[in-house]
């Protein structure tokens, strides 16, 4: 029975927010909701994995609880945190489904194929891997989304500042809730397994799988726009690996997951996010953090 102590902050509130974002297509609306088309399509590609990805995460946690909680009971706090994590993730999946449908309406009908591939992957993954490995995979994925929140808070606030509504509202809202529940699946995994080897293997698997999925979708978007050329390939490499590149600037935070002593709550970006983007929260109809 694993009784590893969580580093969960005492002032943490995981809140189920019911927020609607208006994705209705407007006449003459620009395809690129950020002035950087590479950034626009990176997030368009990344977010398409969320609707089915969130279902995969919920299933992994649920399956572990059903299989192992009777012999290894969870405390009341972890039980409540799981329920709130689940409710937040359900809502995230719904919002990103609408975002993806908007892209299909804009002419990116290849996302219909990508949607089905994500459904097929979720079913295959559930059959192929046991619940503990899938939970470790989920904890790793939650680390990546928390790293993305770290990016917009500390490194590239222009992701929010230069983006149009509703997209900046969705990115901020999702980041905010990822920071709230980022430790839940990690704590569940520590509770039911805690194997460092499984955690590392699942992290490496998730890293490769996520990269390939986002790359294929991103490449499709640029090909569809007729701009998958040498110039935009160079821009993409710069966007990811340049001095101000996303991967380069988040690399140390992402790789900290491999430290044996790692816990998601060794970092707390909630206050900085609220301070930097409180005006956008109000503009987007997003409830503030509660401490």
N, C-alpha and C positions, 0 to 999 in steps of 0.2 A: 504494500500500500504506500503510495507516494504522497508525502506530506510537505512537499517543497513550498516554502513560504512565498507568497506573491509580493511583489513590490507595488501593488495597486495603491494609488494615492488615496488618502482618507477623504479628500475633497472631490473625488470623482463622482459625477452623475452621468449615467448613460441614459439619454432621453430619447423616447420615441416621438419623432416629429412628423407631422402629416403636412407636408408642404407640396404645393403644386407649382410646376414651372410651365410657362407658356411656350410651346414649341411650334405654334401654328405658323405655317408658311405664309410669309407676307410678300406681296408683289414687289419685284425688284430687289428682293433680299439677297445679300451677298452670300456666296458659298463659304467664304472664309470669315469666321466669326472672330478671328484674331488677325492683326495686321501681318503676322508671320504665318504664311501658308503651311510651312513645314510643321510648326507647332500645332496649328489647327488640325492637320491630318494625323499627327502623332496622337493627339488626344481622341480624335474621332476613332482611330484604330484601336487604341488601348481600351476605351470605354465599351467597345462592342463586346468585349469578353466578359463584361460584368453581369448581364442578366443571368446567363447560365452559370457563370462562375460563382455568383452569390448562392445559387441553388446548390451547387457542388459543396460550398463551404458549410451551408446549413445542414446538408445531409451528412457530411463527415462528422460534425459535432453531434448531431442527433444520433447517429449510428453508434458512436462511442458511448454516449450516455445510456442508450438502450442496452448495450452489450455489457458494459463494465460498471455502471453506477450502483448496481445492487450490491456487488462485492466491495466496491470502493466508493462509498457515498460522498457526494459533493456537499460542501457546506452551503448555508443559505445564501451567502453573498455570491458565490460562484454560480449557483443555480439561477439567481435573479439576473446576474450579468449575462448569462447565456441567453435567457429569454429576451432580454433587451437587445443583445447583439443580433439575435435572430430577427427580431422585428425591424431593426434598422436595416439589415441586409435585404429583407423582403422589399422594403421601400426603395432601396438603392436600385435593385434589379428592375423594379417597375419604371423608375425614372429613366434609366439607361435604355430600357426597351423602347421608350418613346423617342429618346434621342436617336437611336438606331433607325427607327421607323422614319424619322425626319430625314435622315441621310438617304434612305431608300426612295423617299418621295422626291428628293433632289436629283435622283437619277443614278445613285450608286446601288443598283439592284443586285450587284454581286454580294451584298451583305445578306441577302436572303440565303445564299449558299453558305456563307460563314455562320449564320445563325444555326442552320441545320448541323453544320460540323461541330458547333459547340454543344448542341444537344446530344449528338452521337458520342462526343468525347466524354461528356458527363456520365452517360450510361455505361460506356466502356470502362471508365475509370472506377466507377463504383463496383463493377463486377470483378475487375482485375486486381484491385488492391484492398488490403484490409483496412478497417476503420482507423486504426492508430496511425498508419502511414498517411491516409487521406487527411487526418487531422493535423499531422505534422506539415503536410503540403499546404493546408489552409493557413496554419500559423505563419508559414513562410510568405504566403501571398499577402497576408495582413501586414507583414513587415514591409513589403514593397509599397503598398498603398500608404502606409504611414510615412515611408521615405519620400513619397511624392508630396505628401502634405508638408514635410520638412522642406522640400524644395521650394514650394510656393511661399512659405513663410520666411525663410532665411536667405534663399539664394536667388530665386527668380520671381519676385512679387509681380513682375510685369505679366506673368501668366494670367493673373487676375486683372491687373490694372488696364491692360490693353485688349481685353476680351469683351465682347458684347454680351448683353443679356439675351437669353437666359443662361448661356453657357458658363459665364463667370460665377453666376449664382450656384449652378449645379456643382461645379468643381469645388467651390468654397464649402458648400454644404456637405458634400461627400467627404472632403478632407477633414472637416470639423468632426464629423461622426466617426471617421476612421481613427482619429486621435482619441476619441472617447473609448472605443471598444477594442483598441489595438492589442490589448493584453489578454483578452478573454480566451481566444483559442490557444494561445501560448500557455496560459495557466491550465486550461483543460488538458492539453497534451502533457504538461508536467505532472498533472494529477493522475492521469491514466497510464502514462508511460514514463516520460522523462528521459528516454534513451537519446543520448547525444548523437550516436551513430545514425539513428533513424532521422533525427532532426537535420543533420548535415546532408544526408542523401536526399531527403525530401526537398531541402532548400536548393540543391543543385539541379534536381529534376525540374522543380518549379521555375528556376531561373532560365533554363534552356527552353522549356515549353513556352513560357511567357514571351521570351524574345522571338521565337519562331512565329507564334501566333500574331504578335503585334507587327512584326516585319511584313508578313504576308498581307495583312490588311492595309498597312501603310503603303506598301508598294502598289497594291491594287488601286488605292485612291489616287496616287500620283499618275499611274498609267491611265486611269479613267479620265483624268484631267489633261492628258497629253503632255505631261511635264516630267515624266521619268526619263530625264536626260542627264548628260554629264554634269551640267551646272547644278541641277537640283540634287544629284547624288552627292556632289561635294558639299552642298549646303546641309544635307542630311548628316553626313559624317561630322561636319562642324557642329551641328546642332546637338549631336550625341556625345562626341569625343573631343571637341575643341576646348579651349581654355575655359569657356563658359558653357560647356556642353552638359546636358542633363546627367549622363552616366558618369562623366568625370567628376561633377560636383557632388554627386550623391554616392559615389563609390565607397568611401570609408563608412558612411552611415549604413549602407546596404550590407557591406561585408562584416560589420560588427556583429551581425547575426551569428557568425561562425565562432565567436568567442564562447568558450564553455560557460562563462559567467553571465552571458547575455540575458537581459530581460527587456521587453519593450518599454517598460516604465523607467529604465535608466535615463531616458530622454522624455522631457515633457514640454511640448511646443504649444500647449493650449493657450497660455497667457499671451504669447507672442502673436499667435494667429488672431486672437480677439483684438489685441491692440492694433495690429496692422490693418485689419479688414473690417472693423466694426461698422463703418459707414456702408460697406458693400452688403454686410449682413442685413442691415435695416432696409436698404434699397431692394434687396432680393426677398424680403419677407422671411428671413431666417431668424429663429429664436437664438438668443445669445447663449454662450456657455453658462452653466451654473457651477459655482465653486462652493 
